[in-house]
Each structure stands twice: as structure tokens, then as C-alpha cells.
Amino acid sequence: MNMRSDFKSAEKYFKQAAKIFHARYGENHQHTRAAVRNWQSASAQLKKPNPS
């Protein structure tokens, strides 16, 4: 199982979710903020050196 590609698709998914929530609820809605936090943390995980 490749963690890096999992994070890559998680990042893509959360980014997409953030866009959808933003369009539907506006940027200050809790769902939007949660989605943005999620993809930012996925992307931070992605940038960490791989502990293998």
C-alpha cells in the first residue's frame, strides 16, 4: 500500500470538498473551514519525508 498516493488522492478529495462547501455555504462556514483544514493537513503529511 502506497501511503504517498493515498495522501495525494486524499488531498485532491479534500480540496474538491472545500471547493464545493465554499460554493454552497461561503468561506466562513464550519464545513468549509473543516474541509480546508483537512486538505491542508493531508498536504502537510505529503510534504513530510517518508518514514520507510
N, CA, C and O atoms as a Tripos MOL2 file, in Angstrom:
@<TRIPOS>MOLECULE
protein
  208   207    52     0     0
PROTEIN
NO_CHARGES

@<TRIPOS>ATOM
      1 N           0.8340   -1.1970    0.0000 N.3       1 MET1
      2 CA          0.0000    0.0000    0.0000 C.3       1 MET1
      3 C           0.8780    1.2610    0.0000 C.2       1 MET1
      4 O           1.7770    1.4070    0.8290 O.2       1 MET1
      5 N           0.6050    2.1450   -0.9260 N.am      2 ASN2
      6 CA          1.4310    3.3310   -1.0600 C.3       2 ASN2
      7 C           0.8070    4.5170   -0.3390 C.2       2 ASN2
      8 O          -0.1800    5.0900   -0.7990 O.2       2 ASN2
      9 N           1.3940    4.8760    0.7990 N.am      3 MET3
     10 CA          0.8700    5.9890    1.5890 C.3       3 MET3
     11 C           0.8490    7.2780    0.7910 C.2       3 MET3
     12 O          -0.1110    8.0460    0.8500 O.2       3 MET3
     13 N           1.9280    7.5080    0.0370 N.am      4 ARG4
     14 CA          2.0630    8.7710   -0.6650 C.3       4 ARG4
     15 C           0.9230    8.9900   -1.6530 C.2       4 ARG4
     16 O           0.3720   10.0870   -1.7370 O.2       4 ARG4
     17 N           0.5720    7.9560   -2.3940 N.am      5 SER5
     18 CA         -0.5150    8.1280   -3.3660 C.3       5 SER5
     19 C          -1.8580    8.2420   -2.6500 C.2       5 SER5
     20 O          -2.7670    8.9140   -3.1390 O.2       5 SER5
     21 N          -1.9870    7.5910   -1.4940 N.am      6 ASP6
     22 CA         -3.2030    7.7530   -0.6890 C.3       6 ASP6
     23 C          -3.3720    9.2020   -0.2510 C.2       6 ASP6
     24 O          -4.4620    9.7660   -0.3430 O.2       6 ASP6
     25 N          -2.2850    9.7970    0.2240 N.am      7 PHE7
     26 CA         -2.3470   11.1950    0.6350 C.3       7 PHE7
     27 C          -2.6370   12.0900   -0.5560 C.2       7 PHE7
     28 O          -3.3640   13.0780   -0.4470 O.2       7 PHE7
     29 N          -2.0550   11.7290   -1.7040 N.am      8 LYS8
     30 CA         -2.2680   12.5100   -2.9120 C.3       8 LYS8
     31 C          -3.7610   12.5510   -3.2360 C.2       8 LYS8
     32 O          -4.3050   13.6190   -3.5160 O.2       8 LYS8
     33 N          -4.4220   11.4030   -3.2000 N.am      9 SER9
     34 CA         -5.8460   11.3860   -3.5430 C.3       9 SER9
     35 C          -6.6940   11.9830   -2.4150 C.2       9 SER9
     36 O          -7.7360   12.5840   -2.6750 O.2       9 SER9
     37 N          -6.2550   11.8200   -1.1740 N.am     10 ALA10
     38 CA         -6.9670   12.4590   -0.0630 C.3      10 ALA10
     39 C          -6.9030   13.9740   -0.2150 C.2      10 ALA10
     40 O          -7.8920   14.6790   -0.0150 O.2      10 ALA10
     41 N          -5.7220   14.4550   -0.5710 N.am     11 GLU11
     42 CA         -5.5490   15.8930   -0.7530 C.3      11 GLU11
     43 C          -6.4740   16.3940   -1.8560 C.2      11 GLU11
     44 O          -7.1230   17.4310   -1.7170 O.2      11 GLU11
     45 N          -6.5240   15.6390   -2.9550 N.am     12 LYS12
     46 CA         -7.3830   16.0270   -4.0720 C.3      12 LYS12
     47 C          -8.8500   16.0290   -3.6470 C.2      12 LYS12
     48 O          -9.6060   16.9420   -3.9790 O.2      12 LYS12
     49 N          -9.2340   14.9910   -2.9080 N.am     13 TYR13
     50 CA        -10.6150   14.8620   -2.4400 C.3      13 TYR13
     51 C         -11.0100   16.0210   -1.5230 C.2      13 TYR13
     52 O         -12.0670   16.6290   -1.6950 O.2      13 TYR13
     53 N         -10.1500   16.3180   -0.5510 N.am     14 PHE14
     54 CA        -10.4700   17.3770    0.4060 C.3      14 PHE14
     55 C         -10.4930   18.7460   -0.2560 C.2      14 PHE14
     56 O         -11.2930   19.6100    0.1010 O.2      14 PHE14
     57 N          -9.5940   18.9330   -1.2350 N.am     15 LYS15
     58 CA         -9.5680   20.1960   -1.9640 C.3      15 LYS15
     59 C         -10.8890   20.3800   -2.6970 C.2      15 LYS15
     60 O         -11.4720   21.4640   -2.7040 O.2      15 LYS15
     61 N         -11.3490   19.2870   -3.3160 N.am     16 GLN16
     62 CA        -12.6160   19.2990   -4.0400 C.3      16 GLN16
     63 C         -13.7700   19.5930   -3.0810 C.2      16 GLN16
     64 O         -14.6480   20.4020   -3.3810 O.2      16 GLN16
     65 N         -13.7590   18.9300   -1.9330 N.am     17 ALA17
     66 CA        -14.8010   19.1410   -0.9260 C.3      17 ALA17
     67 C         -14.8080   20.6020   -0.4680 C.2      17 ALA17
     68 O         -15.8680   21.2070   -0.3090 O.2      17 ALA17
     69 N         -13.6230   21.1520   -0.2600 N.am     18 ALA18
     70 CA        -13.5260   22.5480    0.1690 C.3      18 ALA18
     71 C         -14.1490   23.4740   -0.8720 C.2      18 ALA18
     72 O         -14.8510   24.4270   -0.5320 O.2      18 ALA18
     73 N         -13.8820   23.1790   -2.1430 N.am     19 LYS19
     74 CA        -14.4610   23.9850   -3.2270 C.3      19 LYS19
     75 C         -15.9790   23.9190   -3.2050 C.2      19 LYS19
     76 O         -16.6560   24.9400   -3.3260 O.2      19 LYS19
     77 N         -16.5080   22.7150   -3.0500 N.am     20 ILE20
     78 CA        -17.9580   22.5170   -3.0600 C.3      20 ILE20
     79 C         -18.6110   23.2320   -1.8770 C.2      20 ILE20
     80 O         -19.6020   23.9430   -2.0420 O.2      20 ILE20
     81 N         -18.0450   23.0360   -0.6840 N.am     21 PHE21
     82 CA        -18.5960   23.7010    0.5000 C.3      21 PHE21
     83 C         -18.5100   25.2140    0.3590 C.2      21 PHE21
     84 O         -19.4220   25.9400    0.7550 O.2      21 PHE21
     85 N         -17.4080   25.6770   -0.2080 N.am     22 HIS22
     86 CA        -17.2130   27.1110   -0.3750 C.3      22 HIS22
     87 C         -18.2960   27.6680   -1.2880 C.2      22 HIS22
     88 O         -18.8820   28.7120   -1.0030 O.2      22 HIS22
     89 N         -18.5570   26.9710   -2.3810 N.am     23 ALA23
     90 CA        -19.5770   27.4240   -3.3270 C.3      23 ALA23
     91 C         -20.9640   27.3950   -2.6880 C.2      23 ALA23
     92 O         -21.7870   28.2800   -2.9210 O.2      23 ALA23
     93 N         -21.2100   26.3640   -1.8810 N.am     24 ARG24
     94 CA        -22.5450   26.1970   -1.3210 C.3      24 ARG24
     95 C         -22.7900   27.0610   -0.0920 C.2      24 ARG24
     96 O         -23.8740   27.6230    0.0670 O.2      24 ARG24
     97 N         -21.7960   27.1700    0.7740 N.am     25 TYR25
     98 CA        -22.0230   27.8150    2.0790 C.3      25 TYR25
     99 C         -21.2480   29.1140    2.2960 C.2      25 TYR25
    100 O         -21.5150   29.8410    3.2530 O.2      25 TYR25
    101 N         -20.2930   29.4090    1.4160 N.am     26 GLY26
    102 CA        -19.4230   30.5600    1.6680 C.3      26 GLY26
    103 C         -18.2040   30.1520    2.4900 C.2      26 GLY26
    104 O         -18.1870   29.0940    3.1200 O.2      26 GLY26
    105 N         -17.1800   31.0150    2.4720 N.am     27 GLU27
    106 CA        -15.8990   30.5660    3.0200 C.3      27 GLU27
    107 C         -15.8490   30.4940    4.5360 C.2      27 GLU27
    108 O         -14.9600   29.8390    5.0800 O.2      27 GLU27
    109 N         -16.7720   31.1440    5.2400 N.am     28 ASN28
    110 CA        -16.6650   31.1300    6.6920 C.3      28 ASN28
    111 C         -17.5280   30.0810    7.3750 C.2      28 ASN28
    112 O         -17.6090   30.0300    8.6020 O.2      28 ASN28
    113 N         -18.1640   29.2540    6.5750 N.am     29 HIS29
    114 CA        -18.9840   28.1970    7.1450 C.3      29 HIS29
    115 C         -18.0910   27.1130    7.7540 C.2      29 HIS29
    116 O         -16.9870   26.8680    7.2670 O.2      29 HIS29
    117 N         -18.5700   26.4710    8.8110 N.am     30 GLN30
    118 CA        -17.7480   25.4730    9.5160 C.3      30 GLN30
    119 C         -17.3210   24.3190    8.6110 C.2      30 GLN30
    120 O         -16.1950   23.8330    8.7240 O.2      30 GLN30
    121 N         -18.2100   23.8710    7.7080 N.am     31 HIS31
    122 CA        -17.8580   22.7650    6.8160 C.3      31 HIS31
    123 C         -16.7110   23.1570    5.8910 C.2      31 HIS31
    124 O         -15.7990   22.3700    5.6390 O.2      31 HIS31
    125 N         -16.7760   24.3800    5.3930 N.am     32 THR32
    126 CA        -15.7100   24.8560    4.5090 C.3      32 THR32
    127 C         -14.3910   24.8870    5.2570 C.2      32 THR32
    128 O         -13.3690   24.4180    4.7560 O.2      32 THR32
    129 N         -14.4200   25.4470    6.4670 N.am     33 ARG33
    130 CA        -13.1790   25.5460    7.2350 C.3      33 ARG33
    131 C         -12.6300   24.1660    7.5690 C.2      33 ARG33
    132 O         -11.4190   23.9470    7.5280 O.2      33 ARG33
    133 N         -13.5270   23.2290    7.9030 N.am     34 ALA34
    134 CA        -13.0880   21.8720    8.2180 C.3      34 ALA34
    135 C         -12.4680   21.2160    6.9860 C.2      34 ALA34
    136 O         -11.4250   20.5670    7.0800 O.2      34 ALA34
    137 N         -13.1070   21.3850    5.8380 N.am     35 ALA35
    138 CA        -12.5920   20.7850    4.6080 C.3      35 ALA35
    139 C         -11.2220   21.3600    4.2590 C.2      35 ALA35
    140 O         -10.3150   20.6290    3.8610 O.2      35 ALA35
    141 N         -11.0830   22.6660    4.4100 N.am     36 VAL36
    142 CA         -9.7970   23.3000    4.1210 C.3      36 VAL36
    143 C          -8.7200   22.7860    5.0710 C.2      36 VAL36
    144 O          -7.6070   22.4730    4.6490 O.2      36 VAL36
    145 N          -9.0620   22.7000    6.3650 N.am     37 ARG37
    146 CA         -8.1070   22.1600    7.3390 C.3      37 ARG37
    147 C          -7.6940   20.7480    6.9520 C.2      37 ARG37
    148 O          -6.5160   20.3970    7.0260 O.2      37 ARG37
    149 N          -8.6680   19.9370    6.5390 N.am     38 ASN38
    150 CA         -8.3720   18.5580    6.1700 C.3      38 ASN38
    151 C          -7.3990   18.4660    5.0070 C.2      38 ASN38
    152 O          -6.4350   17.7030    5.0640 O.2      38 ASN38
    153 N          -7.6420   19.2410    3.9440 N.am     39 TRP39
    154 CA         -6.7200   19.0910    2.8280 C.3      39 TRP39
    155 C          -5.3800   19.7200    3.1170 C.2      39 TRP39
    156 O          -4.3640   19.2910    2.5700 O.2      39 TRP39
    157 N          -5.3550   20.7360    3.9720 N.am     40 GLN40
    158 CA         -4.0590   21.3020    4.3350 C.3      40 GLN40
    159 C          -3.2410   20.3170    5.1620 C.2      40 GLN40
    160 O          -2.0240   20.2300    5.0020 O.2      40 GLN40
    161 N          -3.9020   19.5780    6.0430 N.am     41 SER41
    162 CA         -3.1380   18.6150    6.8320 C.3      41 SER41
    163 C          -2.7300   17.4230    5.9690 C.2      41 SER41
    164 O          -1.6520   16.8610    6.1640 O.2      41 SER41
    165 N          -3.5760   17.0330    5.0190 N.am     42 ALA42
    166 CA         -3.1850   15.9730    4.0820 C.3      42 ALA42
    167 C          -1.9790   16.4240    3.2780 C.2      42 ALA42
    168 O          -1.0600   15.6420    3.0310 O.2      42 ALA42
    169 N          -1.9820   17.6720    2.8740 N.am     43 SER43
    170 CA         -0.8890   18.1700    2.0730 C.3      43 SER43
    171 C           0.3840   18.3490    2.9080 C.2      43 SER43
    172 O           1.4920   18.2030    2.3920 O.2      43 SER43
    173 N           0.2230   18.6640    4.1890 N.am     44 ALA44
    174 CA          1.3830   18.7380    5.0760 C.3      44 ALA44
    175 C           1.9990   17.3520    5.2750 C.2      44 ALA44
    176 O           3.2210   17.2080    5.3060 O.2      44 ALA44
    177 N           1.1440   16.3330    5.4080 N.am     45 GLN45
    178 CA          1.6150   14.9500    5.5250 C.3      45 GLN45
    179 C           2.4060   14.5590    4.2820 C.2      45 GLN45
    180 O           3.4300   13.8790    4.3610 O.2      45 GLN45
    181 N           1.9100   15.0020    3.1460 N.am     46 LEU46
    182 CA          2.5200   14.6790    1.8680 C.3      46 LEU46
    183 C           3.9320   15.2490    1.7730 C.2      46 LEU46
    184 O           4.8190   14.6290    1.1860 O.2      46 LEU46
    185 N           4.1340   16.4160    2.3450 N.am     47 LYS47
    186 CA          5.4270   17.0860    2.2330 C.3      47 LYS47
    187 C           6.4520   16.5500    3.2330 C.2      47 LYS47
    188 O           7.6520   16.7770    3.0800 O.2      47 LYS47
    189 N           5.9780   15.8430    4.2470 N.am     48 LYS48
    190 CA          6.9040   15.2370    5.2030 C.3      48 LYS48
    191 C           7.7450   14.1710    4.5070 C.2      48 LYS48
    192 O           7.2570   13.4700    3.6200 O.2      48 LYS48
    193 N           9.0140   14.0500    4.9110 N.am     49 PRO49
    194 CA          9.8220   12.9500    4.3590 C.3      49 PRO49
    195 C           9.2090   11.6000    4.7350 C.2      49 PRO49
    196 O           8.6840   11.4250    5.8350 O.2      49 PRO49
    197 N           9.2850   10.6740    3.8210 N.am     50 ASN50
    198 CA          8.6370    9.3830    4.0120 C.3      50 ASN50
    199 C           9.4060    8.5100    5.0050 C.2      50 ASN50
    200 O          10.5620    8.1730    4.7490 O.2      50 ASN50
    201 N           8.7880    8.1340    6.1380 N.am     51 PRO51
    202 CA          9.4770    7.2880    7.1270 C.3      51 PRO51
    203 C           9.3850    5.8050    6.7690 C.2      51 PRO51
    204 O           8.6240    5.0620    7.3880 O.2      51 PRO51
    205 N          10.1620    5.3740    5.7700 N.am     52 SER52
    206 CA         10.0800    3.9600    5.3980 C.3      52 SER52
    207 C          11.4330    3.2820    5.5190 C.2      52 SER52
    208 O          11.5520    2.0880    5.2450 O.2      52 SER52
@<TRIPOS>BOND
     1     1     2 1
     2     2     3 1
     3     3     4 2
     4     3     5 am
     5     5     6 1
     6     6     7 1
     7     7     8 2
     8     7     9 am
     9     9    10 1
    10    10    11 1
    11    11    12 2
    12    11    13 am
    13    13    14 1
    14    14    15 1
    15    15    16 2
    16    15    17 am
    17    17    18 1
    18    18    19 1
    19    19    20 2
    20    19    21 am
    21    21    22 1
    22    22    23 1
    23    23    24 2
    24    23    25 am
    25    25    26 1
    26    26    27 1
    27    27    28 2
    28    27    29 am
    29    29    30 1
    30    30    31 1
    31    31    32 2
    32    31    33 am
    33    33    34 1
    34    34    35 1
    35    35    36 2
    36    35    37 am
    37    37    38 1
    38    38    39 1
    39    39    40 2
    40    39    41 am
    41    41    42 1
    42    42    43 1
    43    43    44 2
    44    43    45 am
    45    45    46 1
    46    46    47 1
    47    47    48 2
    48    47    49 am
    49    49    50 1
    50    50    51 1
    51    51    52 2
    52    51    53 am
    53    53    54 1
    54    54    55 1
    55    55    56 2
    56    55    57 am
    57    57    58 1
    58    58    59 1
    59    59    60 2
    60    59    61 am
    61    61    62 1
    62    62    63 1
    63    63    64 2
    64    63    65 am
    65    65    66 1
    66    66    67 1
    67    67    68 2
    68    67    69 am
    69    69    70 1
    70    70    71 1
    71    71    72 2
    72    71    73 am
    73    73    74 1
    74    74    75 1
    75    75    76 2
    76    75    77 am
    77    77    78 1
    78    78    79 1
    79    79    80 2
    80    79    81 am
    81    81    82 1
    82    82    83 1
    83    83    84 2
    84    83    85 am
    85    85    86 1
    86    86    87 1
    87    87    88 2
    88    87    89 am
    89    89    90 1
    90    90    91 1
    91    91    92 2
    92    91    93 am
    93    93    94 1
    94    94    95 1
    95    95    96 2
    96    95    97 am
    97    97    98 1
    98    98    99 1
    99    99   100 2
   100    99   101 am
   101   101   102 1
   102   102   103 1
   103   103   104 2
   104   103   105 am
   105   105   106 1
   106   106   107 1
   107   107   108 2
   108   107   109 am
   109   109   110 1
   110   110   111 1
   111   111   112 2
   112   111   113 am
   113   113   114 1
   114   114   115 1
   115   115   116 2
   116   115   117 am
   117   117   118 1
   118   118   119 1
   119   119   120 2
   120   119   121 am
   121   121   122 1
   122   122   123 1
   123   123   124 2
   124   123   125 am
   125   125   126 1
   126   126   127 1
   127   127   128 2
   128   127   129 am
   129   129   130 1
   130   130   131 1
   131   131   132 2
   132   131   133 am
   133   133   134 1
   134   134   135 1
   135   135   136 2
   136   135   137 am
   137   137   138 1
   138   138   139 1
   139   139   140 2
   140   139   141 am
   141   141   142 1
   142   142   143 1
   143   143   144 2
   144   143   145 am
   145   145   146 1
   146   146   147 1
   147   147   148 2
   148   147   149 am
   149   149   150 1
   150   150   151 1
   151   151   152 2
   152   151   153 am
   153   153   154 1
   154   154   155 1
   155   155   156 2
   156   155   157 am
   157   157   158 1
   158   158   159 1
   159   159   160 2
   160   159   161 am
   161   161   162 1
   162   162   163 1
   163   163   164 2
   164   163   165 am
   165   165   166 1
   166   166   167 1
   167   167   168 2
   168   167   169 am
   169   169   170 1
   170   170   171 1
   171   171   172 2
   172   171   173 am
   173   173   174 1
   174   174   175 1
   175   175   176 2
   176   175   177 am
   177   177   178 1
   178   178   179 1
   179   179   180 2
   180   179   181 am
   181   181   182 1
   182   182   183 1
   183   183   184 2
   184   183   185 am
   185   185   186 1
   186   186   187 1
   187   187   188 2
   188   187   189 am
   189   189   190 1
   190   190   191 1
   191   191   192 2
   192   191   193 am
   193   193   194 1
   194   194   195 1
   195   195   196 2
   196   195   197 am
   197   197   198 1
   198   198   199 1
   199   199   200 2
   200   199   201 am
   201   201   202 1
   202   202   203 1
   203   203   204 2
   204   203   205 am
   205   205   206 1
   206   206   207 1
   207   207   208 2
@<TRIPOS>SUBSTRUCTURE
     1 MET1         2 RESIDUE 1 A MET
     2 ASN2         6 RESIDUE 1 A ASN
     3 MET3        10 RESIDUE 1 A MET
     4 ARG4        14 RESIDUE 1 A ARG
     5 SER5        18 RESIDUE 1 A SER
     6 ASP6        22 RESIDUE 1 A ASP
     7 PHE7        26 RESIDUE 1 A PHE
     8 LYS8        30 RESIDUE 1 A LYS
     9 SER9        34 RESIDUE 1 A SER
    10 ALA10       38 RESIDUE 1 A ALA
    11 GLU11       42 RESIDUE 1 A GLU
    12 LYS12       46 RESIDUE 1 A LYS
    13 TYR13       50 RESIDUE 1 A TYR
    14 PHE14       54 RESIDUE 1 A PHE
    15 LYS15       58 RESIDUE 1 A LYS
    16 GLN16       62 RESIDUE 1 A GLN
    17 ALA17       66 RESIDUE 1 A ALA
    18 ALA18       70 RESIDUE 1 A ALA
    19 LYS19       74 RESIDUE 1 A LYS
    20 ILE20       78 RESIDUE 1 A ILE
    21 PHE21       82 RESIDUE 1 A PHE
    22 HIS22       86 RESIDUE 1 A HIS
    23 ALA23       90 RESIDUE 1 A ALA
    24 ARG24       94 RESIDUE 1 A ARG
    25 TYR25       98 RESIDUE 1 A TYR
    26 GLY26      102 RESIDUE 1 A GLY
    27 GLU27      106 RESIDUE 1 A GLU
    28 ASN28      110 RESIDUE 1 A ASN
    29 HIS29      114 RESIDUE 1 A HIS
    30 GLN30      118 RESIDUE 1 A GLN
    31 HIS31      122 RESIDUE 1 A HIS
    32 THR32      126 RESIDUE 1 A THR
    33 ARG33      130 RESIDUE 1 A ARG
    34 ALA34      134 RESIDUE 1 A ALA
    35 ALA35      138 RESIDUE 1 A ALA
    36 VAL36      142 RESIDUE 1 A VAL
    37 ARG37      146 RESIDUE 1 A ARG
    38 ASN38      150 RESIDUE 1 A ASN
    39 TRP39      154 RESIDUE 1 A TRP
    40 GLN40      158 RESIDUE 1 A GLN
    41 SER41      162 RESIDUE 1 A SER
    42 ALA42      166 RESIDUE 1 A ALA
    43 SER43      170 RESIDUE 1 A SER
    44 ALA44      174 RESIDUE 1 A ALA
    45 GLN45      178 RESIDUE 1 A GLN
    46 LEU46      182 RESIDUE 1 A LEU
    47 LYS47      186 RESIDUE 1 A LYS
    48 LYS48      190 RESIDUE 1 A LYS
    49 PRO49      194 RESIDUE 1 A PRO
    50 ASN50      198 RESIDUE 1 A ASN
    51 PRO51      202 RESIDUE 1 A PRO
    52 SER52      206 RESIDUE 1 A SER
